[in-house]
Amino acid sequence: MHLRKREKPFGIEKPVPAKGELIIIEDRCKGCGFCVEYCPNAVLKISESFNSKGYHPPEVVDEDDCRYCGFCQLVCPDFAIFTVEKESEVVEG
């Protein structure tokens, strides 16, 4: 049996997971918990501290688990959370 060299799909390396920053504007948050409930990677939890309105905003548990999918910003009714993706290098080979 002849083994051939492993081919790369579309001639490029596998994409690297996105890197970025998760930003929470605590004073906009009303503590609904949608971002915590629907995060696919359980990156957020409700904090023990209060914001200026008296609500418990979310806090990041482990940002390394975040894939910056932006789902939290889609479900937030107050636009209190969003992600900023950093540019990544594409390696061609």
TAWONOR-V167551 format. One record per residue. N is the residue number from 1. RES is the residue in one letter. PSI is psi in whole degrees, -180 to 180 (* if undefined). Layout:
# TAWONOR-V167551
n: (N,N)
res: (RES,RES)
psi: (PSI,PSI)
This chain:
# TAWONOR-V167551
n: (1,2,3,4,5,6,7,8,9,10,11,12,13,14,15,16,17,18,19,20,21,22,23,24,25,26,27,28,29,30,31,32,33,34,35,36,37,38,39,40,41,42,43,44,45,46,47,48,49,50,51,52,53,54,55,56,57,58,59,60,61,62,63,64,65,66,67,68,69,70,71,72,73,74,75,76,77,78,79,80,81,82,83,84,85,86,87,88,89,90,91,92,93)
res: (M,H,L,R,K,R,E,K,P,F,G,I,E,K,P,V,P,A,K,G,E,L,I,I,I,E,D,R,C,K,G,C,G,F,C,V,E,Y,C,P,N,A,V,L,K,I,S,E,S,F,N,S,K,G,Y,H,P,P,E,V,V,D,E,D,D,C,R,Y,C,G,F,C,Q,L,V,C,P,D,F,A,I,F,T,V,E,K,E,S,E,V,V,E,G)
psi: (135,125,126,162,139,126,151,134,131,16,10,163,161,138,146,140,147,146,148,-151,138,121,129,123,93,-38,-13,-20,139,12,28,-29,5,-43,-39,-46,-39,5,123,-16,11,49,-24,156,160,129,164,-20,163,150,-174,-19,-7,14,160,106,166,160,157,129,-55,103,-20,-25,-14,134,5,44,-22,7,-34,-40,-25,-35,-10,116,-14,5,42,-3,141,165,147,117,133,151,139,154,141,125,120,146,*)
